[in-house]
């Protein structure tokens, strides 16, 4: 029994639509992962500047910076400082380096001993 030509074209059309749907569903995650990779590269290239700022102020000695894949790729600032004014100064100093990506602060106040 021979299938009609219209039916064959219908099957091809449905398969084509399914393939296009899959591509459209995957596209946002592909674009996001490219953006994240680019941001992580930008963050990594800026770490040296941030580390110089931290090294030059002894009150920032408990702070470190590294690349974070979360939040679309950014710089994580982690550690401890002695007071709120020092934390504010740290934020201002690091932001003054004009980072190409967001800085995420995970800095806590050191407990009094």
KEMARKE-912612 format. One line per 4 residues: number of its first residue (from 1); for each residue x, y, z of N, C-alpha, C, O. Coordinates in pm, whole numbers, plus 50000, padded with zeros to 5 digits. Last residue first. Example, Ala and Ser with C-alpha at 12.3 -4.5 7.8 and 13.67 -1.06 7.14 Angstrom:
<pts>
2> 51285,49775,50708,51367,49894,50714,51290,50003,50787,51341,50114,50804  51319,49431,50780,51230,49550,50780,51320,49670,50780,51424,49668,50846;
</pts>
This chain:
<pts>
113> 53710,53891,57038,53767,53780,57116,53802,53822,57254,53851,53740,57333  53439,53955,56819,53533,54004,56921,53582,53888,57006,53505,53798,57041  53425,53829,56486,53375,53825,56625,53482,53877,56720,53600,53848,56705  53420,54022,56194,53496,53934,56283,53439,53942,56425,53409,54050,56475;
109> 53153,54028,55969,53227,54100,56072,53292,53999,56165,53229,53902,56209  53193,53891,55637,53130,53900,55768,53216,53984,55863,53335,54007,55839  53121,53892,55298,53217,53933,55402,53141,53951,55533,53038,54018,55538  53050,53849,55035,53021,53748,55136,53118,53770,55252,53187,53678,55296;
105> 52947,54035,54762,53016,54037,54890,52961,53932,54985,52841,53926,55012  53013,54036,54427,52921,53982,54528,52997,53969,54659,53099,53900,54666  53039,54257,54165,53109,54207,54283,53001,54159,54381,52909,54234,54414  52983,54213,53813,52933,54240,53947,53025,54183,54055,53082,54075,54040;
101> 53247,54313,53589,53133,54231,53628,53093,54267,53771,53163,54341,53840  53459,54482,53566,53377,54460,53446,53254,54374,53472,53167,54363,53386  53519,54726,53822,53514,54587,53779,53421,54568,53659,53316,54632,53652  53664,54980,53906,53570,54963,53794,53569,54819,53741,53612,54794,53628;
97> 53786,55018,54141,53867,54955,54035,53787,54936,53907,53838,54880,53810  53598,55100,54320,53674,55205,54251,53765,55149,54142,53816,55224,54059  53511,54870,54443,53428,54926,54336,53503,55033,54256,53474,55054,54138  53713,54847,54636,53703,54747,54529,53618,54798,54413,53650,54772,54297;
93> 53661,55073,54798,53793,55054,54735,53784,54956,54618,53841,54981,54512  53397,55029,54886,53430,55148,54807,53561,55128,54730,53571,55162,54612  53432,54790,55031,53340,54796,54917,53373,54913,54825,53377,54899,54703  53614,54880,55229,53649,54770,55137,53561,54776,55012,53612,54768,54899;
89> 53460,55069,55364,53582,55112,55294,53626,55008,55192,53669,55042,55082  53267,54898,55472,53226,55004,55379,53345,55053,55297,53334,55076,55177  53434,54747,55639,53359,54682,55531,53315,54784,55427,53326,54759,55307  53514,54946,55815,53615,54880,55731,53547,54809,55614,53599,54812,55502;
85> 53269,55010,55938,53340,55111,55859,53447,55050,55767,53468,55096,55655  53211,54756,56064,53128,54807,55954,53199,54914,55872,53192,54912,55749  53516,54566,56135,53406,54657,56166,53328,54696,56041,53371,54673,55928  53705,54367,56059,53683,54398,56200,53561,54484,56230,53506,54476,56340;
81> 53616,54109,55821,53678,54236,55857,53637,54269,56000,53546,54207,56056  53651,53808,55632,53610,53878,55753,53685,54010,55765,53801,54022,55726  53532,53662,55322,53622,53675,55435,53561,53748,55552,53439,53751,55569  53509,53735,54969,53479,53655,55088,53577,53687,55200,53689,53734,55177;
77> 53367,53818,54678,53453,53878,54779,53415,53811,54911,53303,53827,54959  53348,53694,54357,53307,53673,54495,53412,53735,54586,53531,53709,54573  53252,53824,54051,53362,53813,54146,53303,53796,54286,53217,53874,54328  53059,53620,53819,53093,53745,53888,53216,53722,53975,53276,53615,53972;
73> 52812,53462,53651,52957,53486,53645,52991,53620,53706,52955,53724,53650  52544,53440,53704,52585,53468,53568,52733,53495,53550,52775,53545,53446  52523,53360,53968,52481,53496,53931,52529,53535,53792,52552,53653,53765  52812,53141,53990,52673,53179,54017,52648,53323,53973,52742,53398,53945;
69> 53083,53125,53963,53002,53092,53847,52855,53129,53866,52782,53145,53769  53326,53352,54065,53207,53277,54106,53121,53250,53984,53090,53342,53908  53667,53397,54135,53560,53395,54035,53448,53306,54087,53471,53199,54144  53768,53573,54435,53780,53468,54334,53659,53474,54241,53563,53546,54266;
65> 53941,53725,54707,53850,53735,54592,53875,53617,54498,53987,53569,54484  53947,53768,55065,54001,53713,54939,53895,53728,54830,53776,53742,54857  54040,53906,55378,53950,53905,55262,54020,53844,55143,54139,53866,55122  54194,53973,55594,54110,53854,55604,54015,53835,55488,53920,53758,55497;
61> 54313,54219,55536,54394,54096,55528,54312,53967,55537,54357,53862,55492  54223,54474,55541,54153,54382,55449,54220,54245,55445,54188,54164,55358  54394,54617,55694,54264,54587,55754,54179,54497,55664,54074,54448,55707  54610,54668,55526,54621,54560,55625,54486,54523,55686,54466,54408,55726;
57> 54604,54728,55198,54539,54774,55321,54534,54658,55420,54461,54561,55399  54719,54607,54977,54769,54738,55019,54706,54793,55146,54750,54895,55197  54572,54378,54924,54707,54365,54980,54759,54496,55038,54834,54497,55136  54342,54486,54804,54332,54413,54931,54468,54406,55001,54477,54424,55122;
53> 54452,54593,54569,54380,54680,54663,54374,54614,54800,54397,54679,54902  54550,54356,54455,54642,54464,54489,54578,54557,54591,54642,54596,54689  54314,54218,54405,54408,54165,54504,54512,54269,54546,54557,54269,54661  54203,54370,54199,54134,54362,54329,54229,54314,54438,54225,54364,54550;
49> 54386,54322,53994,54364,54458,54043,54300,54457,54181,54340,54533,54270  54354,54040,53965,54484,54097,54004,54468,54239,54060,54530,54272,54161  54088,54004,53871,54126,53964,54006,54257,54028,54053,54268,54065,54170  54024,54048,53609,54023,54164,53698,54071,54131,53840,54093,54222,53920;
45> 54018,53807,53479,54118,53904,53434,54126,54026,53527,54224,54099,53523  53799,53688,53603,53933,53634,53626,54041,53735,53587,54143,53747,53654  53590,53841,53492,53616,53842,53637,53758,53796,53666,53829,53858,53746  53605,53767,53225,53626,53907,53263,53660,53917,53411,53748,53994,53450;
41> 53544,53494,53253,53673,53534,53197,53706,53679,53235,53819,53710,53272  53284,53518,53350,53385,53454,53434,53525,53487,53384,53616,53508,53464  53157,53635,53130,53167,53709,53256,53273,53650,53348,53344,53723,53416  53178,53422,52947,53241,53550,52917,53261,53631,53045,53368,53687,53068;
37> 53023,53228,53079,53164,53201,53051,53240,53332,53023,53353,53350,53069  52772,53360,53078,52838,53325,53204,52987,53302,53183,53069,53350,53261  52721,53370,52805,52734,53495,52881,52806,53469,53013,52891,53548,53054  52702,53096,52752,52805,53177,52685,52830,53306,52761,52944,53348,52778;
33> 52481,53030,52908,52611,52970,52941,52725,53044,52871,52835,53053,52927  52280,53180,52779,52317,53209,52917,52453,53151,52952,52533,53217,53019  52268,53050,52531,52306,53191,52536,52352,53227,52676,52452,53297,52692  52180,52800,52617,52306,52812,52544,52358,52955,52549,52477,52979,52568;
29> 51935,52862,52730,52041,52810,52817,52177,52816,52749,52279,52834,52815  51791,52953,52500,51820,53043,52614,51932,52991,52704,52016,53069,52749  51792,52711,52328,51863,52834,52294,51889,52925,52414,52002,52971,52430  51625,52502,52388,51763,52495,52434,51838,52628,52417,51936,52652,52486;
25> 51386,52574,52264,51387,52548,52407,51529,52550,52464,51550,52596,52576  51462,52588,51998,51416,52710,52065,51414,52693,52216,51437,52790,52289  51521,52316,51950,51626,52418,51938,51587,52545,52012,51669,52604,52083  51265,52206,51984,51376,52165,52071,51487,52268,52068,51541,52304,52173;
21> 51127,52331,51773,51085,52353,51912,51197,52317,52009,51222,52390,52105  51257,52224,51552,51266,52368,51576,51227,52399,51721,51290,52484,51784  51176,51956,51581,51318,51992,51587,51337,52140,51616,51422,52178,51697  50898,51984,51547,50952,51931,51672,51099,51968,51688,51142,52007,51797;
17> 50888,52072,51282,50839,52160,51389,50891,52114,51525,50924,52197,51609  50988,51844,51152,51058,51972,51143,51017,52067,51253,51101,52134,51312  50783,51663,51209,50919,51637,51258,51001,51766,51257,51075,51793,51351  50573,51790,51070,50564,51769,51214,50703,51745,51274,50736,51802,51378;
13> 50672,51778,50804,50641,51906,50866,50637,51893,51019,50692,51978,51089  50684,51502,50762,50807,51581,50754,50787,51716,50824,50876,51763,50894  50411,51445,50778,50504,51385,50874,50633,51466,50878,50686,51494,50985  50319,51593,50554,50267,51621,50689,50361,51567,50796,50388,51635,50895;
9> 50442,51463,50344,50478,51601,50373,50432,51643,50513,50500,51721,50580  50302,51220,50362,50448,51223,50383,50495,51365,50417,50576,51384,50507  50046,51306,50297,50069,51249,50429,50218,51251,50461,50257,51281,50574  50079,51383,50031,50040,51482,50132,50069,51432,50273,50114,51509,50358;
5> 50132,51140,49902,50237,51240,49911,50205,51344,50019,50294,51388,50090  50011,50841,50059,49992,50958,49973,50103,51059,49999,50160,51063,50108  50173,50525,50052,50125,50640,50126,50110,50759,50032,50187,50775,49938  50065,50218,49912,50145,50338,49896,50084,50454,49974,49964,50480,49967;
1> 50084,49883,50000,50000,50000,50000,50090,50125,50000,50181,50134,50082;
</pts>
